[in-house]
Amino acid sequence: MLKKYKQLSIHILLFILTLATTTLAGAQWTGAPAKTEWDFVLSGLYYSITFLGILTMHEFGHYYYAKKYKVDVTLPYYIPFYFPGLPSFGTFGAFIRMKSIIHSRKQIFDIGIAGPLAGFVGALALLIYGFATLPEKEYIYEIHPDYAVFGDDYAEHVYGYEYLKAQSDKYVDAKYHLDSLYYEQNKKQNSELKEPVKQYETEFTEFAAGDNLLLLIFKKIFSYQGGKIPNQFELFHYPFIFAAYLALFFTALNLIPIGQLDGGHVIYGLFGYEWHKKISTTAFVVFVFIAGLGLFKVNPLEINFFTANPADQLLFSFIYVGFLFMLFSRMFERSINVVLVALAVFTGQCLLEFIFPEITGKNGWLLYAILISRFIGVQHPPALDETPLDFKRKVLGWLSLVIFVLCFTPDVLLMYTYTK
């Protein structure tokens, strides 16, 4: 009994911590004017409660069907994450652990699909509410008073080097004035004080939300609201829509048809063990291939493969092929197959970048590839009962793949860098 309460306390503690980190992240993303500390917290709670609510719906969708089939399962483990100075959503999501065997394709399918469907319904409802209750367009001027001078055409003026530099210069000048005043008042008492120097910024970064198909559809449906529709650079300031947008992204993330992700469970239910193995393996190789594009020019080694000397080319090749070998090592029984696939991906990416020098990938997805390869698994253990699904479940399975297409975006956060 003591062990049970100890385990429950861990789940509660993780939820409270995640509520705190998502509230803090939400308040900073929203950027709403806060006269008091409570106003600051409240602006974050709009985001955290709705976002965590949908994640909870997702996890309890899994939990309900696991319990229905008498599978030993834990309550959700929420994963708090917040680091000052870095863009953060306040969490890496949540997960449940199943401690016993799932016996049939039907059970694998039902438990796997219940979470994404529950989360999608919650996110869809929140998205509808967010677009139906959009504040007046002046709302954005409360957050960015400097936009007001441009009126409805602010988007044509405020996203670019010249405007961002002008705003930065105001801050630099104001800080320089305060530092100079402090210096003059204290230099006699403190001989170690250094006279301040203006240091202007030369590079500026802006974040924007990447559109998924569903969000584009909603913007089209609600286009009659005109200037009230949030710009992709300002979507973060609308907590309900932003929370729904992220929930849709997490839904799509889980529906990728690989391994033991929810999408992998759905594919297993639809096609069985042998076909799941082929589909999952192919999908993972394609996933890594696309994610790794661009590394031959820009990478942590700071080696441009196409202009580097032979020694650096060899170093890059050795490290990158080794990395690919690590990603694919658990997919095949024979090492020679792993080597061949790693070399095929390496060669294909190199040729594609050579022919199309402007091509770039989404290298951040390689971190997710590591998570899948080393912890979640690309393959799926076989079920004891391979009886095919009934028609109703097959329809739901194909519907979940449509949901994946509607909700997925390779760039949940777009980063634009402006330099002179």
C-alpha beads as a LAMMPS data file, in Angstrom:
LAMMPS data file: protein, C-alpha beads

420 atoms
419 bonds

1 atom types
1 bond types

-500.0 500.0 xlo xhi
-500.0 500.0 ylo yhi
-500.0 500.0 zlo zhi

Masses

1 110.0

Atoms # bond

1 1 1 0.000 0.000 0.000
2 1 1 2.861 2.368 0.862
3 1 1 4.450 1.661 -2.522
4 1 1 1.161 2.479 -4.252
5 1 1 0.890 5.886 -2.536
6 1 1 4.561 6.606 -3.250
7 1 1 3.974 5.913 -6.942
8 1 1 0.853 8.077 -6.962
9 1 1 2.774 10.935 -5.345
10 1 1 5.341 10.801 -8.183
11 1 1 2.576 11.196 -10.786
12 1 1 1.032 14.107 -8.854
13 1 1 4.380 15.823 -8.334
14 1 1 5.288 15.545 -12.028
15 1 1 1.888 16.954 -12.996
16 1 1 2.270 19.926 -10.607
17 1 1 5.790 20.629 -11.889
18 1 1 4.589 20.405 -15.499
19 1 1 1.671 22.707 -14.736
20 1 1 4.158 25.214 -13.309
21 1 1 6.587 25.001 -16.261
22 1 1 3.820 25.202 -18.876
23 1 1 2.258 28.164 -17.058
24 1 1 5.591 29.975 -17.077
25 1 1 6.189 29.113 -20.736
26 1 1 2.649 30.146 -21.659
27 1 1 2.954 33.510 -19.917
28 1 1 6.168 34.267 -21.754
29 1 1 4.822 33.165 -25.145
30 1 1 1.575 35.087 -24.671
31 1 1 3.381 38.271 -23.709
32 1 1 0.137 39.856 -22.512
33 1 1 0.472 43.079 -20.469
34 1 1 0.585 42.193 -16.775
35 1 1 -0.123 44.832 -14.136
36 1 1 0.294 42.338 -11.308
37 1 1 2.005 38.980 -10.782
38 1 1 -1.428 37.343 -10.853
39 1 1 -2.070 38.800 -14.329
40 1 1 1.198 37.220 -15.465
41 1 1 0.252 33.830 -13.995
42 1 1 -3.285 34.017 -15.395
43 1 1 -2.022 34.678 -18.925
44 1 1 0.049 31.500 -18.648
45 1 1 -2.751 29.425 -17.119
46 1 1 -4.971 29.918 -20.186
47 1 1 -2.306 28.095 -22.149
48 1 1 -1.153 25.526 -19.583
49 1 1 -4.573 24.281 -18.486
50 1 1 -5.859 23.844 -22.031
51 1 1 -2.634 22.327 -23.384
52 1 1 -2.201 19.941 -20.448
53 1 1 -5.919 19.163 -20.581
54 1 1 -5.584 17.891 -24.140
55 1 1 -2.404 15.933 -23.325
56 1 1 -4.291 14.372 -20.427
57 1 1 -7.195 13.434 -22.713
58 1 1 -4.663 11.768 -25.008
59 1 1 -3.011 9.748 -22.252
60 1 1 -6.262 8.716 -20.596
61 1 1 -7.538 7.534 -23.972
62 1 1 -4.703 4.987 -23.859
63 1 1 -5.279 4.345 -20.156
64 1 1 -9.003 3.661 -20.528
65 1 1 -8.570 1.012 -23.234
66 1 1 -5.591 -0.559 -21.491
67 1 1 -7.722 -0.994 -18.381
68 1 1 -10.629 -2.251 -20.508
69 1 1 -8.411 -5.053 -21.819
70 1 1 -6.990 -5.698 -18.332
71 1 1 -3.494 -4.573 -19.303
72 1 1 -1.347 -3.541 -16.338
73 1 1 -0.740 0.166 -16.986
74 1 1 0.511 3.193 -15.064
75 1 1 -1.017 6.617 -14.724
76 1 1 0.543 9.281 -17.003
77 1 1 4.062 10.503 -16.328
78 1 1 4.194 14.190 -17.257
79 1 1 7.559 15.558 -18.376
80 1 1 8.230 19.137 -17.230
81 1 1 10.771 21.184 -19.133
82 1 1 11.692 24.814 -18.939
83 1 1 15.031 26.530 -19.401
84 1 1 15.279 30.333 -19.188
85 1 1 16.394 31.939 -22.411
86 1 1 15.377 29.041 -24.655
87 1 1 12.040 28.769 -26.498
88 1 1 10.100 26.125 -24.588
89 1 1 6.557 24.766 -24.521
90 1 1 6.958 23.883 -20.838
91 1 1 6.843 20.123 -21.367
92 1 1 8.056 17.255 -23.506
93 1 1 4.595 15.702 -23.222
94 1 1 3.506 12.707 -21.175
95 1 1 3.528 8.932 -21.400
96 1 1 2.104 5.853 -19.723
97 1 1 3.866 2.532 -19.197
98 1 1 2.247 -0.793 -19.980
99 1 1 3.652 -3.554 -17.785
100 1 1 1.958 -6.588 -19.310
101 1 1 1.588 -8.157 -22.743
102 1 1 -1.014 -6.902 -25.219
103 1 1 -2.378 -10.074 -26.753
104 1 1 -4.094 -9.216 -30.037
105 1 1 -3.944 -6.869 -33.018
106 1 1 -7.317 -5.502 -31.967
107 1 1 -6.055 -4.613 -28.494
108 1 1 -2.856 -3.048 -29.881
109 1 1 -4.951 -1.000 -32.299
110 1 1 -7.569 0.128 -29.771
111 1 1 -5.049 1.156 -27.124
112 1 1 -2.801 2.858 -29.706
113 1 1 -5.468 4.847 -31.537
114 1 1 -7.533 5.901 -28.498
115 1 1 -4.994 8.498 -27.367
116 1 1 -4.561 10.401 -30.656
117 1 1 -8.301 10.374 -31.357
118 1 1 -9.120 11.720 -27.886
119 1 1 -6.402 14.368 -28.160
120 1 1 -7.492 15.362 -31.659
121 1 1 -11.125 15.823 -30.590
122 1 1 -10.008 18.020 -27.673
123 1 1 -7.637 20.079 -29.832
124 1 1 -10.247 20.481 -32.571
125 1 1 -12.835 21.725 -30.078
126 1 1 -10.325 24.187 -28.618
127 1 1 -9.306 25.383 -32.082
128 1 1 -12.941 26.050 -32.972
129 1 1 -13.437 27.951 -29.710
130 1 1 -10.219 29.946 -30.217
131 1 1 -11.147 31.077 -33.730
132 1 1 -14.794 31.738 -32.805
133 1 1 -13.788 34.031 -29.917
134 1 1 -10.885 35.937 -31.465
135 1 1 -10.283 39.301 -29.773
136 1 1 -10.469 42.531 -31.750
137 1 1 -7.417 43.306 -33.873
138 1 1 -6.416 46.038 -31.383
139 1 1 -5.481 43.192 -29.002
140 1 1 -2.138 42.824 -30.750
141 1 1 -1.409 46.538 -30.176
142 1 1 -1.726 45.981 -26.422
143 1 1 1.144 43.493 -26.674
144 1 1 3.093 45.436 -29.323
145 1 1 2.141 49.129 -28.898
146 1 1 4.720 50.059 -31.553
147 1 1 2.653 48.187 -34.193
148 1 1 -0.257 50.611 -33.844
149 1 1 1.369 53.316 -35.940
150 1 1 1.215 50.998 -38.979
151 1 1 -2.435 50.011 -38.476
152 1 1 -3.740 46.959 -40.341
153 1 1 -0.596 46.886 -42.489
154 1 1 1.776 46.328 -39.567
155 1 1 2.887 42.911 -40.915
156 1 1 4.401 44.600 -43.969
157 1 1 6.657 46.763 -41.788
158 1 1 7.633 45.024 -38.554
159 1 1 9.198 41.749 -39.736
160 1 1 12.592 42.698 -41.132
161 1 1 16.075 43.941 -40.349
162 1 1 15.482 47.705 -40.442
163 1 1 12.515 47.693 -38.068
164 1 1 14.083 45.228 -35.618
165 1 1 17.327 47.226 -35.597
166 1 1 15.444 50.458 -34.911
167 1 1 13.677 48.849 -31.957
168 1 1 16.925 47.357 -30.692
169 1 1 18.709 50.689 -31.002
170 1 1 16.086 52.315 -28.751
171 1 1 16.789 49.695 -26.110
172 1 1 20.574 50.042 -26.491
173 1 1 20.391 53.836 -26.231
174 1 1 18.151 53.687 -23.151
175 1 1 20.429 51.131 -21.460
176 1 1 23.509 53.181 -22.353
177 1 1 21.920 56.275 -20.819
178 1 1 21.151 54.454 -17.543
179 1 1 24.593 52.810 -17.424
180 1 1 26.292 56.162 -18.079
181 1 1 24.292 57.826 -15.321
182 1 1 25.231 55.048 -12.898
183 1 1 28.874 55.320 -13.967
184 1 1 29.033 59.082 -13.388
185 1 1 27.398 58.736 -9.955
186 1 1 29.639 55.912 -8.742
187 1 1 33.010 56.151 -10.517
188 1 1 34.635 58.062 -7.657
189 1 1 33.539 55.513 -5.071
190 1 1 34.358 52.501 -7.258
191 1 1 37.536 52.777 -9.280
192 1 1 36.925 49.372 -10.928
193 1 1 33.852 50.621 -12.789
194 1 1 34.334 50.759 -16.561
195 1 1 32.852 53.469 -18.714
196 1 1 29.902 51.987 -20.669
197 1 1 30.128 51.539 -24.430
198 1 1 27.227 51.246 -26.854
199 1 1 27.074 47.799 -28.440
200 1 1 24.485 47.635 -31.190
201 1 1 23.023 44.354 -32.423
202 1 1 23.690 43.306 -36.022
203 1 1 21.590 40.131 -36.222
204 1 1 17.987 39.573 -35.157
205 1 1 15.817 36.504 -34.770
206 1 1 12.041 36.167 -35.001
207 1 1 9.937 33.063 -34.325
208 1 1 6.802 32.087 -36.204
209 1 1 4.415 29.139 -35.997
210 1 1 4.584 26.792 -38.968
211 1 1 1.204 26.206 -40.571
212 1 1 -0.304 22.742 -40.751
213 1 1 -3.121 21.898 -43.159
214 1 1 -5.816 22.087 -40.484
215 1 1 -4.701 25.530 -39.351
216 1 1 -4.731 26.753 -42.962
217 1 1 -8.261 25.379 -43.354
218 1 1 -9.406 27.209 -40.224
219 1 1 -7.835 30.465 -41.396
220 1 1 -9.764 30.059 -44.642
221 1 1 -13.069 29.219 -42.900
222 1 1 -12.766 32.175 -40.521
223 1 1 -11.307 34.572 -43.103
224 1 1 -14.459 36.704 -42.790
225 1 1 -12.959 37.978 -39.501
226 1 1 -10.318 39.821 -41.499
227 1 1 -7.645 41.498 -39.396
228 1 1 -8.596 39.463 -36.318
229 1 1 -6.997 36.333 -37.797
230 1 1 -3.594 35.935 -36.076
231 1 1 -0.440 36.373 -38.120
232 1 1 1.905 33.371 -37.948
233 1 1 4.455 35.560 -36.100
234 1 1 1.832 36.467 -33.489
235 1 1 0.018 33.133 -33.010
236 1 1 1.826 32.656 -29.682
237 1 1 -0.171 35.552 -28.199
238 1 1 -3.454 33.645 -28.585
239 1 1 -3.217 31.020 -25.814
240 1 1 -6.208 28.867 -26.821
241 1 1 -5.222 28.654 -30.494
242 1 1 -1.544 28.185 -29.636
243 1 1 -2.343 25.398 -27.157
244 1 1 -4.580 23.698 -29.739
245 1 1 -1.890 24.092 -32.404
246 1 1 0.728 22.433 -30.188
247 1 1 -1.700 19.684 -29.176
248 1 1 -2.300 18.942 -32.867
249 1 1 1.459 18.810 -33.406
250 1 1 1.927 16.365 -30.515
251 1 1 -0.947 14.290 -31.919
252 1 1 0.781 14.126 -35.305
253 1 1 4.114 13.375 -33.626
254 1 1 2.567 10.309 -32.013
255 1 1 0.853 9.243 -35.239
256 1 1 4.080 8.889 -37.253
257 1 1 3.758 5.302 -38.563
258 1 1 6.960 3.989 -37.011
259 1 1 7.704 1.365 -34.400
260 1 1 5.775 1.539 -31.151
261 1 1 4.575 5.094 -31.568
262 1 1 0.775 5.368 -31.636
263 1 1 0.949 5.508 -35.430
264 1 1 3.031 2.331 -35.366
265 1 1 0.326 0.597 -33.288
266 1 1 -2.280 1.728 -35.815
267 1 1 -0.216 0.373 -38.732
268 1 1 0.274 -2.905 -36.852
269 1 1 -3.469 -3.207 -36.304
270 1 1 -4.256 -2.430 -39.936
271 1 1 -1.606 -4.590 -41.627
272 1 1 -0.170 -7.056 -39.108
273 1 1 3.352 -7.906 -38.019
274 1 1 5.100 -8.539 -41.355
275 1 1 3.744 -5.468 -43.138
276 1 1 4.322 -3.283 -40.084
277 1 1 7.975 -4.301 -40.154
278 1 1 8.320 -3.232 -43.812
279 1 1 6.333 0.005 -43.470
280 1 1 8.018 1.055 -40.223
281 1 1 11.519 0.332 -41.518
282 1 1 10.905 2.236 -44.757
283 1 1 9.252 5.165 -42.964
284 1 1 12.142 5.446 -40.495
285 1 1 14.812 5.401 -43.221
286 1 1 12.916 8.077 -45.189
287 1 1 12.458 10.082 -41.984
288 1 1 16.214 10.038 -41.271
289 1 1 17.044 10.776 -44.912
290 1 1 14.893 13.936 -44.959
291 1 1 15.955 15.048 -41.469
292 1 1 19.639 14.765 -42.333
293 1 1 19.548 16.822 -45.517
294 1 1 21.738 19.911 -45.226
295 1 1 24.303 18.349 -42.887
296 1 1 26.869 18.120 -45.665
297 1 1 27.019 21.924 -45.662
298 1 1 26.078 22.925 -42.102
299 1 1 26.793 20.625 -39.149
300 1 1 28.186 20.684 -35.578
301 1 1 31.664 19.811 -36.938
302 1 1 31.592 23.048 -38.961
303 1 1 32.784 21.117 -42.017
304 1 1 31.413 21.887 -45.459
305 1 1 31.886 18.504 -47.086
306 1 1 31.919 19.962 -50.605
307 1 1 34.711 22.500 -49.972
308 1 1 36.659 20.767 -47.198
309 1 1 40.083 19.199 -47.569
310 1 1 40.263 15.383 -47.889
311 1 1 41.132 14.868 -44.214
312 1 1 38.049 16.779 -43.054
313 1 1 35.907 14.985 -45.641
314 1 1 37.104 11.663 -44.277
315 1 1 36.460 12.773 -40.679
316 1 1 32.931 13.924 -41.525
317 1 1 32.180 10.723 -43.459
318 1 1 33.437 8.491 -40.643
319 1 1 31.428 10.291 -37.934
320 1 1 28.212 10.683 -39.945
321 1 1 28.146 7.101 -41.269
322 1 1 28.816 5.940 -37.712
323 1 1 25.882 8.014 -36.514
324 1 1 23.638 6.506 -39.191
325 1 1 24.859 3.026 -38.270
326 1 1 23.841 3.707 -34.659
327 1 1 20.358 4.833 -35.764
328 1 1 19.780 1.748 -37.934
329 1 1 21.622 -0.840 -35.825
330 1 1 18.532 -2.311 -34.138
331 1 1 16.471 -2.553 -37.322
332 1 1 18.307 -5.463 -38.932
333 1 1 19.668 -8.751 -37.626
334 1 1 22.750 -8.670 -39.873
335 1 1 25.326 -5.898 -39.501
336 1 1 26.049 -5.875 -43.233
337 1 1 22.459 -4.734 -43.878
338 1 1 22.897 -1.888 -41.389
339 1 1 26.105 -0.798 -43.117
340 1 1 24.499 -0.929 -46.566
341 1 1 21.484 1.158 -45.508
342 1 1 23.703 3.709 -43.703
343 1 1 25.924 4.048 -46.792
344 1 1 22.881 4.313 -49.077
345 1 1 21.434 7.151 -47.002
346 1 1 24.825 8.898 -46.821
347 1 1 25.365 8.621 -50.595
348 1 1 21.804 9.658 -51.456
349 1 1 21.937 12.744 -49.229
350 1 1 25.349 13.716 -50.604
351 1 1 24.198 13.442 -54.213
352 1 1 20.977 15.329 -53.571
353 1 1 22.803 18.191 -51.857
354 1 1 25.400 18.271 -54.616
355 1 1 22.746 18.485 -57.356
356 1 1 20.513 20.902 -55.407
357 1 1 22.871 23.048 -53.267
358 1 1 20.006 25.119 -51.852
359 1 1 18.286 22.117 -50.280
360 1 1 17.972 21.978 -46.485
361 1 1 16.537 19.412 -44.123
362 1 1 15.072 19.564 -40.652
363 1 1 18.102 18.487 -38.654
364 1 1 16.362 18.870 -35.303
365 1 1 14.283 15.810 -36.189
366 1 1 17.426 13.690 -35.871
367 1 1 17.042 14.032 -32.082
368 1 1 13.609 12.448 -32.403
369 1 1 15.139 9.755 -34.625
370 1 1 17.587 8.945 -31.793
371 1 1 14.691 8.705 -29.332
372 1 1 12.796 6.333 -31.640
373 1 1 15.847 4.226 -32.497
374 1 1 17.310 3.820 -29.014
375 1 1 14.304 3.949 -26.707
376 1 1 10.943 3.523 -28.469
377 1 1 12.021 1.053 -31.128
378 1 1 11.527 0.896 -34.888
379 1 1 10.118 -2.642 -34.788
380 1 1 7.050 -3.959 -32.967
381 1 1 6.837 -7.185 -30.945
382 1 1 4.425 -9.721 -32.494
383 1 1 0.955 -10.182 -31.039
384 1 1 -0.242 -13.604 -29.913
385 1 1 -3.482 -13.166 -31.874
386 1 1 -3.106 -11.870 -35.450
387 1 1 -6.828 -11.827 -36.256
388 1 1 -7.485 -8.941 -38.718
389 1 1 -9.478 -5.881 -37.627
390 1 1 -13.161 -5.445 -38.372
391 1 1 -14.345 -2.865 -40.908
392 1 1 -15.154 -0.177 -38.316
393 1 1 -11.643 -0.261 -36.890
394 1 1 -10.092 -0.190 -40.362
395 1 1 -12.046 3.002 -41.106
396 1 1 -10.788 4.548 -37.856
397 1 1 -7.249 3.497 -38.729
398 1 1 -7.332 5.230 -42.112
399 1 1 -8.984 8.248 -40.475
400 1 1 -6.066 8.499 -38.057
401 1 1 -3.658 8.651 -41.019
402 1 1 -5.731 11.516 -42.457
403 1 1 -5.484 13.250 -39.057
404 1 1 -1.704 12.813 -39.189
405 1 1 -1.563 14.540 -42.594
406 1 1 -3.831 17.374 -41.382
407 1 1 -1.913 18.012 -38.171
408 1 1 1.735 17.424 -39.060
409 1 1 4.150 20.242 -39.761
410 1 1 7.910 19.763 -40.047
411 1 1 8.402 23.194 -38.431
412 1 1 6.389 23.733 -35.268
413 1 1 8.628 26.774 -34.767
414 1 1 10.078 28.670 -37.711
415 1 1 13.119 30.818 -36.956
416 1 1 13.845 33.773 -39.209
417 1 1 17.252 35.422 -38.921
418 1 1 17.716 38.954 -40.284
419 1 1 21.104 40.484 -40.997
420 1 1 22.113 43.527 -42.989

Bonds

1 1 1 2
2 1 2 3
3 1 3 4
4 1 4 5
5 1 5 6
6 1 6 7
7 1 7 8
8 1 8 9
9 1 9 10
10 1 10 11
11 1 11 12
12 1 12 13
13 1 13 14
14 1 14 15
15 1 15 16
16 1 16 17
17 1 17 18
18 1 18 19
19 1 19 20
20 1 20 21
21 1 21 22
22 1 22 23
23 1 23 24
24 1 24 25
25 1 25 26
26 1 26 27
27 1 27 28
28 1 28 29
29 1 29 30
30 1 30 31
31 1 31 32
32 1 32 33
33 1 33 34
34 1 34 35
35 1 35 36
36 1 36 37
37 1 37 38
38 1 38 39
39 1 39 40
40 1 40 41
41 1 41 42
42 1 42 43
43 1 43 44
44 1 44 45
45 1 45 46
46 1 46 47
47 1 47 48
48 1 48 49
49 1 49 50
50 1 50 51
51 1 51 52
52 1 52 53
53 1 53 54
54 1 54 55
55 1 55 56
56 1 56 57
57 1 57 58
58 1 58 59
59 1 59 60
60 1 60 61
61 1 61 62
62 1 62 63
63 1 63 64
64 1 64 65
65 1 65 66
66 1 66 67
67 1 67 68
68 1 68 69
69 1 69 70
70 1 70 71
71 1 71 72
72 1 72 73
73 1 73 74
74 1 74 75
75 1 75 76
76 1 76 77
77 1 77 78
78 1 78 79
79 1 79 80
80 1 80 81
81 1 81 82
82 1 82 83
83 1 83 84
84 1 84 85
85 1 85 86
86 1 86 87
87 1 87 88
88 1 88 89
89 1 89 90
90 1 90 91
91 1 91 92
92 1 92 93
93 1 93 94
94 1 94 95
95 1 95 96
96 1 96 97
97 1 97 98
98 1 98 99
99 1 99 100
100 1 100 101
101 1 101 102
102 1 102 103
103 1 103 104
104 1 104 105
105 1 105 106
106 1 106 107
107 1 107 108
108 1 108 109
109 1 109 110
110 1 110 111
111 1 111 112
112 1 112 113
113 1 113 114
114 1 114 115
115 1 115 116
116 1 116 117
117 1 117 118
118 1 118 119
119 1 119 120
120 1 120 121
121 1 121 122
122 1 122 123
123 1 123 124
124 1 124 125
125 1 125 126
126 1 126 127
127 1 127 128
128 1 128 129
129 1 129 130
130 1 130 131
131 1 131 132
132 1 132 133
133 1 133 134
134 1 134 135
135 1 135 136
136 1 136 137
137 1 137 138
138 1 138 139
139 1 139 140
140 1 140 141
141 1 141 142
142 1 142 143
143 1 143 144
144 1 144 145
145 1 145 146
146 1 146 147
147 1 147 148
148 1 148 149
149 1 149 150
150 1 150 151
151 1 151 152
152 1 152 153
153 1 153 154
154 1 154 155
155 1 155 156
156 1 156 157
157 1 157 158
158 1 158 159
159 1 159 160
160 1 160 161
161 1 161 162
162 1 162 163
163 1 163 164
164 1 164 165
165 1 165 166
166 1 166 167
167 1 167 168
168 1 168 169
169 1 169 170
170 1 170 171
171 1 171 172
172 1 172 173
173 1 173 174
174 1 174 175
175 1 175 176
176 1 176 177
177 1 177 178
178 1 178 179
179 1 179 180
180 1 180 181
181 1 181 182
182 1 182 183
183 1 183 184
184 1 184 185
185 1 185 186
186 1 186 187
187 1 187 188
188 1 188 189
189 1 189 190
190 1 190 191
191 1 191 192
192 1 192 193
193 1 193 194
194 1 194 195
195 1 195 196
196 1 196 197
197 1 197 198
198 1 198 199
199 1 199 200
200 1 200 201
201 1 201 202
202 1 202 203
203 1 203 204
204 1 204 205
205 1 205 206
206 1 206 207
207 1 207 208
208 1 208 209
209 1 209 210
210 1 210 211
211 1 211 212
212 1 212 213
213 1 213 214
214 1 214 215
215 1 215 216
216 1 216 217
217 1 217 218
218 1 218 219
219 1 219 220
220 1 220 221
221 1 221 222
222 1 222 223
223 1 223 224
224 1 224 225
225 1 225 226
226 1 226 227
227 1 227 228
228 1 228 229
229 1 229 230
230 1 230 231
231 1 231 232
232 1 232 233
233 1 233 234
234 1 234 235
235 1 235 236
236 1 236 237
237 1 237 238
238 1 238 239
239 1 239 240
240 1 240 241
241 1 241 242
242 1 242 243
243 1 243 244
244 1 244 245
245 1 245 246
246 1 246 247
247 1 247 248
248 1 248 249
249 1 249 250
250 1 250 251
251 1 251 252
252 1 252 253
253 1 253 254
254 1 254 255
255 1 255 256
256 1 256 257
257 1 257 258
258 1 258 259
259 1 259 260
260 1 260 261
261 1 261 262
262 1 262 263
263 1 263 264
264 1 264 265
265 1 265 266
266 1 266 267
267 1 267 268
268 1 268 269
269 1 269 270
270 1 270 271
271 1 271 272
272 1 272 273
273 1 273 274
274 1 274 275
275 1 275 276
276 1 276 277
277 1 277 278
278 1 278 279
279 1 279 280
280 1 280 281
281 1 281 282
282 1 282 283
283 1 283 284
284 1 284 285
285 1 285 286
286 1 286 287
287 1 287 288
288 1 288 289
289 1 289 290
290 1 290 291
291 1 291 292
292 1 292 293
293 1 293 294
294 1 294 295
295 1 295 296
296 1 296 297
297 1 297 298
298 1 298 299
299 1 299 300
300 1 300 301
301 1 301 302
302 1 302 303
303 1 303 304
304 1 304 305
305 1 305 306
306 1 306 307
307 1 307 308
308 1 308 309
309 1 309 310
310 1 310 311
311 1 311 312
312 1 312 313
313 1 313 314
314 1 314 315
315 1 315 316
316 1 316 317
317 1 317 318
318 1 318 319
319 1 319 320
320 1 320 321
321 1 321 322
322 1 322 323
323 1 323 324
324 1 324 325
325 1 325 326
326 1 326 327
327 1 327 328
328 1 328 329
329 1 329 330
330 1 330 331
331 1 331 332
332 1 332 333
333 1 333 334
334 1 334 335
335 1 335 336
336 1 336 337
337 1 337 338
338 1 338 339
339 1 339 340
340 1 340 341
341 1 341 342
342 1 342 343
343 1 343 344
344 1 344 345
345 1 345 346
346 1 346 347
347 1 347 348
348 1 348 349
349 1 349 350
350 1 350 351
351 1 351 352
352 1 352 353
353 1 353 354
354 1 354 355
355 1 355 356
356 1 356 357
357 1 357 358
358 1 358 359
359 1 359 360
360 1 360 361
361 1 361 362
362 1 362 363
363 1 363 364
364 1 364 365
365 1 365 366
366 1 366 367
367 1 367 368
368 1 368 369
369 1 369 370
370 1 370 371
371 1 371 372
372 1 372 373
373 1 373 374
374 1 374 375
375 1 375 376
376 1 376 377
377 1 377 378
378 1 378 379
379 1 379 380
380 1 380 381
381 1 381 382
382 1 382 383
383 1 383 384
384 1 384 385
385 1 385 386
386 1 386 387
387 1 387 388
388 1 388 389
389 1 389 390
390 1 390 391
391 1 391 392
392 1 392 393
393 1 393 394
394 1 394 395
395 1 395 396
396 1 396 397
397 1 397 398
398 1 398 399
399 1 399 400
400 1 400 401
401 1 401 402
402 1 402 403
403 1 403 404
404 1 404 405
405 1 405 406
406 1 406 407
407 1 407 408
408 1 408 409
409 1 409 410
410 1 410 411
411 1 411 412
412 1 412 413
413 1 413 414
414 1 414 415
415 1 415 416
416 1 416 417
417 1 417 418
418 1 418 419
419 1 419 420
